[in-house]
Each structure stands twice: as structure tokens, then as C-alpha cells.
Amino acid sequence: MKIDMSGMNVVVTGASRGIGRAIALALGSAGARVAVHYRENEAMALELAGDVGNGSQAFQADLEDMGQCMRLFREVMNSFGRIHVWINNAGIALKSPDTMDGDEWIANWEKTMTVNVTASALFCRLAVAHFKRQGGGRIVNIASRAAFRGDTPEYLAYAASKGAIVSLTRSIARGYGKSGVSAFVVAPGFVRTDMAQEFFDEYGEDFALGDIALPRLTEPHDLAPMVVLLASGLADHATGSTIDINAASYVH
């Protein structure tokens, strides 16, 4: 079955590389017009928007700044007129060992929560209000297996932030379903991305491979088809659910 998302407008945060890039390209192949969000790599985002096609455009915002988040939403609305799907993919993972200076640890915690939780929650709030006026819409939030099994001590903030995303998504699904709003979580494990590279550099890919059940590491393109399915509307009765894509490294 070929998914047809022609005429649908989708926002993907953190879309210029990694998982977000793979999602944007897959959405474009399904016919969607994509708002490609980026923080600083304009050239890469513009090139991606051209590759995605269907009138896709690039939009800049630093998600550590809630004013810029509000501006991003307004700019997409002004350009696209309507949003059908919002995908919160952008996120950070700041290594913060327990030996770190206390003030620095707090600063990393607060930055992680701002980007991973507060920005995503704000986008969800804005999207839900828009969807209610337009007769419905969908939210797909990219979390992590760390939300369920935890993470290493260096990444307490990352795990906690992804746990918050799961609860946020479930609450939206339960609270706004009768308004036509569906919300889903996709929870990856290790994915070969720039963000995971610091871990691979320290512990090696063999360590990550030993933690999964399949013979190769998950790639960004392994997540994209599921996200497209959820965004398409063909799986709305799975609203509130979490789809694990972690090569059986955590099964619950």
C-alpha cells in the first residue's frame, strides 16, 4: 500500500540532518509539503527542502528561545496557511557526569528540558489549538527508549526529558481525541546519527551492537516509514501509543 499525503502540510523540527532529515524525505516521497525546521545550518535545510519537493520550505528557530518558537509557528502558518501534522523531532543530549560542577550540571539540565520538553510542549499547545479550529490534526513526538529503561548517569536529563514527552503525548491523546487530534510517540534506541556519535566515539559501535537483537545499528531511514504512517491518518486509532523502534534493545 502506497501512502498518499498529497495536499498535507507537515512540520518537522530538527529536520536538517539525522532522523529529521530521513522523516522529511519520506514525507516528501508520500506527497506532503514539509516545513523543514533548522537551528543554524541554513544551506543544508534549504537543500533538503528542495530535495523534499512539493513546495517545501526551510524555517529557522533556536528552540532554546520560546519567542523564536512562537515565531516559527507563525511563519509556518503565514507560509502554509494550515498545518495538518506537527512532528517534534528536535532534541539535545548533553553529557553531564555526576563529577561535573554543580552550576554547569544545572545549566545542562535546564537547557535539555527547555529544548526537549518546553519547546515541544509549546508546539503541541499551539498545534492543538490550530487543529481544533481546523477539524483535526496529528502530532508525532520523537522520544527514546531511555524514557522507559533509563539511561546512563551522564544522561539523566535526556532520559527524564524523554519521559516527559511520553506523558505529554498520552495526555494530549486522551484530552483532545474527540476534537480530532491524534498524538503518537516514536521511541528509538541507538540510531546512527551525529547526536549519537559522541557515545560511539567513547564506547565504540560494538558496545551498541551488543545491546540490540539485530545484526546492524538502526539508521534514520528505519524510523521514517513508521512516522509517515502515523502522520498519514491511517493509524489514528493507535493514538496515545508508543511505537518502539530500538532493534529489541528494550521490549515492554
Secondary structure as GFF3:
##gff-version 3
##sequence-region A 1 252
A	DSSP	beta_strand	9	12	.	.	.	ID=ss1
A	DSSP	alpha_helix	18	29	.	.	.	ID=ss2
A	DSSP	beta_strand	33	38	.	.	.	ID=ss3
A	DSSP	alpha_helix	42	52	.	.	.	ID=ss4
A	DSSP	beta_strand	57	60	.	.	.	ID=ss5
A	DSSP	alpha_helix	66	80	.	.	.	ID=ss6
A	DSSP	beta_strand	85	88	.	.	.	ID=ss7
A	DSSP	alpha_helix	102	113	.	.	.	ID=ss8
A	DSSP	pi_helix	114	118	.	.	.	ID=ss9
A	DSSP	alpha_helix	119	134	.	.	.	ID=ss10
A	DSSP	beta_strand	137	142	.	.	.	ID=ss11
A	DSSP	alpha_helix	146	149	.	.	.	ID=ss12
A	DSSP	three_ten_helix	153	155	.	.	.	ID=ss13
A	DSSP	alpha_helix	156	176	.	.	.	ID=ss14
A	DSSP	three_ten_helix	177	179	.	.	.	ID=ss15
A	DSSP	beta_strand	181	188	.	.	.	ID=ss16
A	DSSP	alpha_helix	194	203	.	.	.	ID=ss17
A	DSSP	alpha_helix	205	209	.	.	.	ID=ss18
A	DSSP	alpha_helix	220	232	.	.	.	ID=ss19
A	DSSP	three_ten_helix	236	238	.	.	.	ID=ss20
A	DSSP	beta_strand	242	245	.	.	.	ID=ss21
###
